[in-house]
């Protein structure tokens, strides 16, 4: 085989591998979504996943949002001072947090925490044949393992994003009033006047999509994990990387849908 043939064969193999992976993910997604709407349901498992995905992610999301809002206020003030536009700090911090930074950074932080956790848990269950045992006991693994996590993450992420938005705006408020000399009442009024329902709703819809992606990537890579500790480690890494990339890609697509005519 010539060098050119070898090069073309490598490209073809990569394309075929990509198509196979995309098809497997599409089939897994369709099965997961289908089982969300089909009985039986497991509300206890959904509640446990809501606690794990939502409540226990609050500290990392809150800290990320607070310091992001604080840094954003400082940078906007420094940049606005070049054009005598320091007064736009409250409105831009609020819009930036609610539309973009709150959902995206919250999603990335939750992806690092939750996708890895789900992939490690399901990967370990695959390695130790617990998933096969569920099938033997006439319990559908998609129904018991995948669907509750998809539902819980899709519900929990908008709540986390909403709390993160508030904390991020408070971070900007803290820096604006304590460091940049803004009047507190004026800062709050400018924030409130420039925020619209569309801004808030778009951020929450984004967060719901990101939550679905986070749970889907964790479940997919964990469910299809290879054998042994190496397989579980790869599944965990792949879950975080793929969830992060898909969050950023879907964020652009959602921006095109929400904010362009």
C-alpha positions in Angstrom: 0.0 0.0 0.0 1.4 3.4 -1.0 1.7 6.3 1.4 -1.3 8.0 -0.3 -3.5 5.0 0.1 -2.5 4.6 3.7 -3.3 8.3 4.4 -6.7 8.0 2.7 -7.4 4.7 4.5 -6.6 6.4 7.9 -9.0 9.3 7.0 -11.7 6.8 6.0 -11.3 4.8 9.2 -11.6 8.0 11.3 -14.7 9.1 9.4 -16.3 5.7 9.8 -15.5 5.6 13.5 -17.0 9.1 13.9 -20.2 8.0 12.1 -20.4 4.9 14.2 -20.0 6.9 17.5 -22.6 9.4 16.4 -25.1 6.7 15.5 -24.5 4.9 18.8 -25.1 8.2 20.7 -28.2 8.9 18.7 -29.7 5.5 19.4 -28.7 5.8 23.1 -30.4 9.3 23.3 -33.5 8.1 21.6 -33.8 5.1 24.1 -33.1 7.4 27.0 -35.7 10.0 26.1 -38.3 7.3 25.2 -38.0 5.7 28.6 -38.4 9.1 30.3 -42.1 9.1 29.1 -42.9 5.4 29.5 -43.9 3.8 32.8 -42.9 2.6 35.2 -41.3 5.6 36.8 -39.0 5.8 39.8 -39.8 9.0 41.7 -37.5 8.0 44.6 -34.6 7.6 42.3 -35.4 10.9 40.6 -35.5 12.6 44.0 -32.1 11.2 45.0 -30.6 12.3 41.7 -32.1 15.8 42.2 -30.2 16.1 45.5 -27.0 14.8 44.1 -27.0 16.8 40.9 -28.8 20.0 42.1 -28.4 20.5 45.8 -24.9 19.3 46.2 -23.7 21.3 43.2 -24.9 24.6 44.8 -21.6 25.5 46.5 -19.4 25.2 43.4 -22.0 27.0 41.2 -22.5 29.7 43.8 -18.8 30.4 44.3 -18.2 30.4 40.5 -21.1 32.8 39.9 -20.1 35.2 42.7 -16.5 35.6 41.6 -17.4 35.7 37.9 -19.9 38.5 38.6 -17.3 40.4 40.7 -14.6 40.1 38.1 -17.1 41.0 35.3 -18.0 44.2 37.1 -14.4 45.2 37.6 -13.5 44.5 34.0 -16.5 46.3 32.5 -15.8 49.3 34.8 -12.1 49.5 33.6 -13.1 49.1 29.9 -16.0 51.5 30.2 -13.8 54.2 31.8 -12.0 54.5 28.4 -15.3 55.8 26.9 -16.8 57.5 30.0 -19.3 54.7 30.1 -18.9 53.4 33.7 -22.6 53.7 34.3 -23.3 50.6 32.2 -21.7 48.3 34.7 -24.9 47.2 36.5 -26.9 46.5 33.4 -24.1 44.6 31.5 -23.2 42.5 34.5 -26.9 41.5 34.9 -27.5 40.8 31.2 -24.1 39.0 30.9 -24.7 36.8 33.9 -28.4 35.9 33.1 -28.0 35.4 29.3 -24.5 33.8 29.1 -22.1 33.4 31.9 -24.5 32.1 34.5 -25.8 29.1 32.4 -22.6 28.4 30.6 -20.1 28.5 33.5 -22.6 26.8 35.8 -23.1 24.1 33.2 -19.3 23.6 32.8 -18.8 23.4 36.5 -21.7 20.9 36.9 -20.4 18.9 33.9 -17.0 18.5 35.7 -18.7 17.4 38.8 -21.8 15.5 37.7 -20.8 14.0 34.3 -17.7 12.5 35.9 -19.7 11.1 38.8 -22.4 9.6 36.6 -19.8 8.0 34.2 -17.8 6.6 37.1 -20.8 5.2 38.8 -22.3 3.6 35.7 -18.9 2.5 34.5 -18.3 0.7 37.7 -21.7 -0.9 37.6 -20.9 -2.1 34.0 -17.5 -3.5 35.1 -19.0 -5.3 38.1 -21.9 -6.6 36.0 -24.5 -4.8 38.1 -26.2 -3.6 34.9 -26.4 -7.1 33.6 -27.9 -8.1 37.0 -30.6 -5.5 36.7 -31.6 -7.0 33.3 -31.7 -10.4 34.9 -34.0 -9.1 37.6 -36.4 -7.8 34.8 -35.5 -4.1 35.6 -34.7 -2.1 32.5 -31.4 -0.3 33.0 -32.5 2.6 30.9 -35.6 3.0 33.0 -33.8 2.8 36.3 -30.4 4.3 35.7 -30.6 6.6 32.7 -34.1 8.2 32.7 -34.0 9.4 36.3 -30.7 11.1 35.7 -31.9 12.8 32.5 -35.0 14.1 34.3 -33.2 15.2 37.4 -30.4 17.1 35.5 -32.9 18.8 33.2 -34.9 20.0 36.2 -31.9 20.9 38.4 -29.8 22.9 36.0 -32.3 25.8 35.5 -32.7 26.0 39.3 -28.9 26.1 39.7 -28.6 28.7 36.9 -31.3 30.9 38.5 -29.5 30.8 41.9 -26.2 31.4 40.1 -27.5 34.4 38.3 -28.7 36.0 41.6 -25.3 35.3 43.3 -23.4 36.5 40.3 -25.3 39.8 40.2 -24.7 40.1 44.0 -21.0 39.6 43.3 -21.1 42.5 40.8 -23.1 44.6 43.3 -20.6 43.9 46.1 -17.6 45.1 43.9 -19.6 47.9 42.4 -20.6 49.4 45.8 -17.6 48.5 47.9 -14.8 49.0 45.3 -16.1 51.1 42.4 -18.1 53.7 44.3 -21.6 53.0 43.0 -24.6 53.9 45.0 -26.4 50.8 46.1 -30.0 51.9 45.3 -28.9 53.2 41.9 -27.1 49.9 41.1 -30.1 47.9 42.0 -32.4 50.1 39.9 -30.2 50.0 36.8 -30.0 46.2 37.1 -33.7 45.8 37.4 -34.6 48.3 34.7 -32.4 46.6 32.0 -33.3 43.0 32.7 -36.2 41.6 30.7 -38.2 38.4 30.9 -36.7 37.2 27.6 -33.2 37.5 29.2 -34.1 35.4 32.1 -36.1 32.8 30.1 -33.4 32.3 27.5 -30.8 31.6 30.3 -33.1 29.1 32.0 -33.9 27.3 28.7 -30.2 27.1 28.0 -29.6 25.6 31.4 -32.2 22.9 30.9 -30.5 21.9 27.6 -27.1 21.9 29.3 -28.5 19.7 32.1 -29.8 17.2 29.6 -26.4 17.2 27.9 -24.5 16.7 31.2 -26.6 13.7 32.2 -26.7 12.2 28.7 -22.9 12.3 28.3 -22.3 10.9 31.8 -24.8 8.1 31.2 -23.7 7.3 27.7 -20.0 7.0 28.4 -20.6 5.2 31.7 -23.1 2.8 30.2 -20.7 1.9 27.3 -17.6 1.8 29.5 -14.9 -0.6 28.7 -13.8 -3.3 31.1 -11.5 -2.7 34.0 -10.2 0.5 35.8 -8.8 1.8 32.5 -12.2 1.7 30.9 -13.9 3.5 33.7 -11.2 6.2 33.7 -11.6 6.7 30.0 -15.4 6.9 30.3 -15.1 9.5 33.1 -12.6 11.7 31.1 -14.7 11.3 27.9 -17.9 12.3 29.7 -16.5 15.5 31.0 -14.8 16.5 27.7 -17.7 15.7 25.5 -20.2 17.4 27.8 -18.1 20.6 28.0 -17.7 20.7 24.2 -21.4 20.1 23.6 -22.4 22.7 26.1 -20.3 25.4 24.3 -21.5 24.3 20.8 -25.2 24.2 21.9 -24.8 27.5 23.6 -23.9 29.1 20.2 -26.8 27.4 18.5 -29.2 28.5 21.2 -27.9 32.1 20.9 -28.7 31.9 17.2 -32.2 30.8 18.0 -33.0 33.2 20.8 -31.2 36.4 19.8 -31.1 36.6 16.0 -33.9 37.4 13.7 
